[in-house]
Amino acid sequence: MAPPFLRGLALVAVTALLLGAAPLAQTPEPAQDNSLEAIRTRANAGDAEAQHNLGVMYATGAGVPQDDVEARAWYRLAAEQGDRAAQYTLGVMYRTGEGVPQDDGEAYLWANLAATYADASDRDRNAEFRDRAAERLTPEQRADAQRRAREFFEAHPPD
């Protein structure tokens, strides 16, 4: 059986022939270079997905020396651009103290952002994590984290 993109291309060609039009030429998109150098270049240029991917690479030691501090830096850049996975991961890092000083207020902040920006499939999980983080905060810490989250939301409204 042909791959889906070939079946779709064939359907377009047959439809065009039936309608008397010339078939559409399809130019495949060039494959994205996923070498470390290319990912780092895109990350340095502000690409949130590349920043997140570089964070994962440093967190796991995939192709680079394992370094939680470097991972946190790349996750933070992606998270500040609204990358939900990076926001959630930062929350976990601050909750556990991996690569950062353990900080329940920061854990709550990033978990709150991840829950707010999450799509339907992740919203409940992210909200549960946020609520568990909130249990460890004083009322003042929680109010401060909520204020900072509101400031982030104002600067980066959810879609």
Backbone as CSV, one residue per row, in Angstrom:
resi,resn,N_x,N_y,N_z,CA_x,CA_y,CA_z,C_x,C_y,C_z
1,MET,0.848,-1.170,0.000,0.000,0.000,0.000,0.897,1.238,0.000
2,ALA,0.505,2.236,-0.777,1.291,3.457,-0.902,1.185,4.282,0.369
3,PRO,2.247,5.030,0.688,2.178,5.912,1.843,1.081,6.952,1.650
4,PRO,0.515,7.504,2.737,-0.594,8.456,2.634,-0.309,9.652,1.736
5,PHE,0.914,10.209,1.784,1.177,11.387,0.965,1.129,11.041,-0.523
6,LEU,1.544,9.813,-0.903,1.465,9.410,-2.310,0.014,9.187,-2.719
7,ARG,-0.785,8.601,-1.836,-2.213,8.412,-2.147,-2.873,9.768,-2.347
8,GLY,-2.532,10.748,-1.485,-3.100,12.089,-1.607,-2.669,12.756,-2.893
9,LEU,-1.401,12.595,-3.270,-0.886,13.167,-4.508,-1.589,12.537,-5.707
10,ALA,-1.785,11.239,-5.667,-2.478,10.554,-6.754,-3.917,11.040,-6.862
11,LEU,-4.582,11.257,-5.739,-5.954,11.748,-5.745,-6.018,13.138,-6.362
12,VAL,-5.071,14.005,-6.043,-5.029,15.342,-6.630,-4.833,15.245,-8.141
13,ALA,-3.927,14.383,-8.581,-3.652,14.244,-10.019,-4.876,13.714,-10.760
14,VAL,-5.518,12.694,-10.218,-6.710,12.124,-10.871,-7.822,13.154,-10.923
15,THR,-8.044,13.876,-9.828,-9.082,14.908,-9.806,-8.784,15.980,-10.841
16,ALA,-7.539,16.392,-10.944,-7.164,17.417,-11.918,-7.401,16.927,-13.340
17,LEU,-7.064,15.676,-13.615,-7.289,15.122,-14.956,-8.768,15.040,-15.269
18,LEU,-9.568,14.608,-14.300,-11.009,14.505,-14.510,-11.642,15.868,-14.753
19,LEU,-11.097,16.892,-14.130,-11.630,18.241,-14.303,-11.017,18.960,-15.498
20,GLY,-10.090,18.302,-16.191,-9.477,18.886,-17.369,-8.350,19.856,-17.062
21,ALA,-7.884,19.861,-15.853,-6.801,20.774,-15.494,-5.479,20.044,-15.591
22,ALA,-4.435,20.815,-15.702,-3.100,20.224,-15.694,-2.794,19.749,-14.283
23,PRO,-2.130,18.593,-14.141,-1.803,18.113,-12.801,-0.897,19.101,-12.068
24,LEU,-1.106,19.167,-10.760,-0.294,20.045,-9.934,1.061,19.404,-9.684
25,ALA,2.091,20.204,-9.786,3.434,19.707,-9.468,3.645,19.849,-7.972
26,GLN,4.055,18.796,-7.345,4.326,18.819,-5.911,5.829,18.836,-5.699
27,THR,6.291,19.840,-4.987,7.703,19.905,-4.643,7.816,19.546,-3.174
28,PRO,8.459,18.433,-2.882,8.563,18.070,-1.472,9.392,19.097,-0.714
29,GLU,8.981,19.316,0.543,9.749,20.234,1.383,11.084,19.594,1.697
30,PRO,12.136,20.399,1.727,13.437,19.822,2.067,13.421,19.311,3.505
31,ALA,14.096,18.207,3.718,14.181,17.645,5.066,14.930,18.615,5.956
32,GLN,14.443,18.756,7.181,15.098,19.648,8.126,16.362,18.980,8.649
33,ASP,17.423,19.743,8.695,18.700,19.251,9.205,18.593,19.151,10.729
34,ASN,18.736,17.943,11.255,18.642,17.731,12.695,19.988,17.437,13.330
35,SER,21.038,17.907,12.698,22.348,17.765,13.320,22.418,18.698,14.517
36,LEU,23.315,18.396,15.432,23.482,19.242,16.612,23.764,20.684,16.204
37,GLU,24.619,20.874,15.220,24.965,22.229,14.777,23.727,22.959,14.252
38,ALA,22.895,22.279,13.476,21.697,22.916,12.920,20.681,23.223,14.022
39,ILE,20.504,22.301,14.956,19.576,22.543,16.064,20.067,23.720,16.893
40,ARG,21.361,23.756,17.185,21.925,24.854,17.972,21.763,26.189,17.224
41,THR,21.961,26.188,15.921,21.801,27.414,15.134,20.361,27.914,15.208
42,ARG,19.389,27.001,15.033,17.981,27.396,15.115,17.631,27.855,16.535
43,ALA,18.165,27.154,17.546,17.900,27.533,18.938,18.451,28.920,19.230
44,ASN,19.659,29.187,18.783,20.267,30.507,19.001,19.528,31.604,18.250
45,ALA,18.832,31.227,17.177,18.055,32.193,16.401,16.666,32.422,17.010
46,GLY,16.352,31.699,18.106,15.083,31.915,18.789,13.998,30.910,18.489
47,ASP,14.306,29.825,17.807,13.314,28.793,17.490,13.000,28.003,18.765
48,ALA,11.767,28.163,19.293,11.386,27.538,20.567,11.464,26.017,20.501
49,GLU,11.060,25.436,19.379,11.117,23.975,19.252,12.566,23.492,19.324
50,ALA,13.462,24.183,18.647,14.880,23.812,18.689,15.443,24.022,20.093
51,GLN,15.021,25.089,20.770,15.480,25.322,22.137,15.031,24.188,23.055
52,HIS,13.777,23.792,22.911,13.266,22.665,23.708,14.051,21.397,23.398
53,ASN,14.264,21.130,22.113,14.998,19.920,21.723,16.427,19.933,22.265
54,LEU,17.057,21.087,22.256,18.405,21.193,22.813,18.363,20.950,24.324
55,GLY,17.330,21.439,24.980,17.152,21.161,26.405,17.047,19.678,26.674
56,VAL,16.273,18.983,25.853,16.130,17.526,26.004,17.479,16.850,25.803
57,MET,18.222,17.298,24.800,19.523,16.691,24.526,20.454,16.837,25.725
58,TYR,20.489,18.033,26.316,21.358,18.234,27.484,20.837,17.466,28.698
59,ALA,19.533,17.399,28.857,18.967,16.685,30.005,19.279,15.195,29.947
60,THR,19.298,14.650,28.742,19.497,13.205,28.585,20.916,12.824,28.185
61,GLY,21.722,13.805,27.776,23.069,13.502,27.307,23.076,12.916,25.905
62,ALA,22.060,13.231,25.109,21.956,12.719,23.740,22.761,13.602,22.792
63,GLY,23.971,13.167,22.442,24.807,13.893,21.493,25.609,15.028,22.104
64,VAL,25.370,15.304,23.373,26.086,16.344,24.110,26.348,15.808,25.515
65,PRO,27.297,16.402,26.227,27.478,15.963,27.615,26.212,16.270,28.428
66,GLN,25.790,15.348,29.256,24.606,15.558,30.086,24.882,16.724,31.028
67,ASP,23.958,17.699,31.056,24.167,18.903,31.847,22.801,19.508,32.180
68,ASP,22.321,19.282,33.414,21.002,19.783,33.807,20.929,21.303,33.809
69,VAL,22.027,21.965,34.142,22.019,23.436,34.164,21.841,23.976,32.741
70,GLU,22.561,23.401,31.794,22.423,23.812,30.389,21.027,23.460,29.868
71,ALA,20.514,22.294,30.262,19.162,21.895,29.865,18.152,22.932,30.351
72,ARG,18.276,23.334,31.621,17.356,24.307,32.180,17.396,25.619,31.413
73,ALA,18.574,26.047,31.020,18.699,27.305,30.274,17.936,27.233,28.950
74,TRP,18.067,26.128,28.231,17.379,25.989,26.948,15.880,25.804,27.144
75,TYR,15.489,25.031,28.159,14.056,24.883,28.451,13.439,26.240,28.773
76,ARG,14.143,27.046,29.542,13.602,28.343,29.947,13.379,29.239,28.732
77,LEU,14.330,29.261,27.811,14.154,30.076,26.607,12.910,29.636,25.832
78,ALA,12.732,28.330,25.704,11.551,27.814,24.999,10.278,28.105,25.793
79,ALA,10.329,27.910,27.103,9.159,28.127,27.958,8.702,29.579,27.912
80,GLU,9.646,30.497,27.885,9.300,31.917,27.839,8.625,32.308,26.524
81,GLN,8.762,31.459,25.516,8.069,31.680,24.241,6.747,30.925,24.184
82,GLY,6.382,30.258,25.294,5.093,29.569,25.345,5.151,28.092,25.033
83,ASP,6.332,27.503,24.947,6.439,26.060,24.692,5.938,25.310,25.928
84,ARG,4.774,24.649,25.787,4.117,23.999,26.930,4.949,22.882,27.525
85,ALA,5.592,22.096,26.685,6.401,20.988,27.198,7.575,21.518,28.006
86,ALA,8.182,22.602,27.545,9.293,23.202,28.286,8.798,23.801,29.592
87,GLN,7.615,24.410,29.589,7.057,24.955,30.819,6.836,23.850,31.851
88,TYR,6.239,22.760,31.404,5.989,21.634,32.302,7.311,21.079,32.842
89,THR,8.277,20.903,31.969,9.569,20.341,32.372,10.273,21.259,33.365
90,LEU,10.201,22.570,33.146,10.787,23.503,34.116,10.106,23.362,35.472
91,GLY,8.796,23.211,35.467,8.078,23.003,36.725,8.588,21.782,37.460
92,VAL,8.796,20.700,36.712,9.315,19.465,37.313,10.721,19.695,37.850
93,MET,11.559,20.372,37.076,12.932,20.618,37.518,12.961,21.424,38.814
94,TYR,12.126,22.466,38.894,12.100,23.270,40.118,11.482,22.480,41.279
95,ARG,10.542,21.616,40.990,9.933,20.807,42.057,10.942,19.833,42.644
96,THR,11.777,19.235,41.768,12.719,18.207,42.214,14.113,18.756,42.506
97,GLY,14.395,19.967,42.034,15.729,20.526,42.227,16.751,19.976,41.249
98,GLU,16.316,19.478,40.095,17.242,18.983,39.069,17.775,20.155,38.247
99,GLY,19.066,20.426,38.363,19.691,21.468,37.561,19.385,22.877,38.026
100,VAL,18.574,22.999,39.060,18.189,24.291,39.617,18.014,24.109,41.121
101,PRO,18.091,25.190,41.873,17.733,25.051,43.287,16.250,24.696,43.396
102,GLN,15.908,23.798,44.282,14.511,23.412,44.462,13.722,24.645,44.890
103,ASP,12.597,24.910,44.203,11.831,26.123,44.464,10.371,25.844,44.129
104,ASP,9.543,25.688,45.172,8.136,25.355,44.957,7.368,26.478,44.277
105,GLY,7.759,27.724,44.528,7.098,28.847,43.863,7.332,28.833,42.363
106,GLU,8.580,28.577,41.953,8.893,28.467,40.521,8.217,27.244,39.918
107,ALA,8.185,26.145,40.676,7.501,24.938,40.185,6.038,25.249,39.913
108,TYR,5.394,25.943,40.843,3.990,26.308,40.670,3.812,27.242,39.473
109,LEU,4.668,28.249,39.357,4.570,29.199,38.243,4.586,28.472,36.905
110,TRP,5.607,27.631,36.687,5.741,26.965,35.393,4.664,25.910,35.191
111,ALA,4.251,25.237,36.252,3.149,24.267,36.133,1.846,24.990,35.798
112,ASN,1.637,26.168,36.387,0.447,26.959,36.113,0.424,27.393,34.654
113,LEU,1.557,27.853,34.147,1.628,28.244,32.742,1.371,27.049,31.832
114,ALA,1.987,25.913,32.159,1.804,24.711,31.342,0.346,24.284,31.336
115,ALA,-0.333,24.386,32.472,-1.746,24.002,32.544,-2.615,24.962,31.739
116,THR,-2.296,26.234,31.782,-3.089,27.231,31.066,-2.928,27.095,29.556
117,TYR,-1.718,26.855,29.106,-1.451,26.780,27.672,-1.679,25.391,27.090
118,ALA,-1.908,24.392,27.948,-2.010,23.002,27.482,-3.204,22.803,26.562
119,ASP,-3.036,21.865,25.629,-4.188,21.460,24.841,-5.004,20.490,25.694
120,ALA,-6.172,20.117,25.207,-7.108,19.316,25.991,-6.494,18.012,26.494
121,SER,-5.616,17.403,25.716,-5.066,16.104,26.100,-4.119,16.189,27.297
122,ASP,-3.513,17.356,27.531,-2.553,17.509,28.627,-3.059,18.371,29.773
123,ARG,-4.187,19.041,29.581,-4.651,20.032,30.558,-4.838,19.438,31.950
124,ASP,-5.504,18.276,32.063,-5.770,17.687,33.380,-4.480,17.298,34.091
125,ARG,-3.563,16.681,33.358,-2.283,16.269,33.950,-1.517,17.489,34.436
126,ASN,-1.466,18.525,33.618,-0.735,19.735,33.992,-1.395,20.445,35.165
127,ALA,-2.737,20.482,35.181,-3.446,21.121,36.290,-3.237,20.346,37.587
128,GLU,-3.211,19.032,37.504,-2.965,18.217,38.699,-1.566,18.498,39.252
129,PHE,-0.586,18.591,38.362,0.780,18.908,38.791,0.818,20.290,39.436
130,ARG,0.143,21.260,38.824,0.092,22.620,39.383,-0.527,22.600,40.781
131,ASP,-1.616,21.856,40.940,-2.302,21.807,42.227,-1.450,21.125,43.303
132,ARG,-0.694,20.111,42.916,0.212,19.470,43.886,1.313,20.440,44.298
133,ALA,1.817,21.211,43.343,2.849,22.198,43.665,2.282,23.270,44.590
134,ALA,1.032,23.658,44.397,0.409,24.700,45.214,0.293,24.280,46.670
135,GLU,0.127,22.998,46.920,-0.016,22.496,48.293,1.219,22.780,49.133
136,ARG,2.347,22.956,48.497,3.602,23.161,49.223,3.925,24.634,49.443
137,LEU,3.036,25.520,49.017,3.298,26.957,49.103,2.545,27.603,50.257
138,THR,3.151,28.648,50.791,2.419,29.496,51.724,1.457,30.347,50.892
139,PRO,0.442,30.927,51.524,-0.461,31.804,50.760,0.288,32.952,50.065
140,GLU,1.324,33.484,50.703,2.091,34.580,50.103,2.873,34.099,48.883
141,GLN,3.479,32.924,48.980,4.228,32.371,47.847,3.296,32.098,46.674
142,ARG,2.140,31.552,46.984,1.182,31.246,45.914,0.699,32.531,45.247
143,ALA,0.395,33.555,46.046,-0.053,34.831,45.481,1.029,35.430,44.589
144,ASP,2.289,35.340,45.008,3.394,35.863,44.200,3.505,35.096,42.880
145,ALA,3.425,33.778,42.933,3.523,32.965,41.709,2.342,33.246,40.788
146,GLN,1.149,33.426,41.346,-0.024,33.741,40.522,0.111,35.121,39.878
147,ARG,0.677,36.085,40.614,0.898,37.419,40.048,1.852,37.335,38.863
148,ARG,2.941,36.580,39.033,3.914,36.445,37.945,3.312,35.708,36.755
149,ALA,2.457,34.725,37.024,1.782,34.016,35.933,0.858,34.969,35.178
150,ARG,0.105,35.808,35.915,-0.775,36.792,35.256,0.028,37.734,34.367
151,GLU,1.186,38.176,34.853,2.038,39.052,34.050,2.489,38.346,32.777
152,PHE,2.822,37.063,32.908,3.227,36.291,31.729,2.044,36.178,30.765
153,PHE,0.841,35.860,31.298,-0.344,35.709,30.450,-0.660,37.006,29.700
154,GLU,-0.500,38.132,30.392,-0.766,39.422,29.749,0.195,39.674,28.602
155,ALA,1.434,39.270,28.782,2.442,39.460,27.732,2.342,38.407,26.643
156,HIS,1.802,37.220,26.972,1.709,36.084,26.035,0.332,35.438,26.162
157,PRO,-0.723,36.083,25.656,-2.061,35.510,25.820,-2.176,34.120,25.202
158,PRO,-2.873,33.205,25.908,-3.095,31.863,25.333,-3.900,31.962,24.041
159,ASP,-3.668,31.008,23.158,-4.421,30.990,21.876,-5.874,30.687,22.103
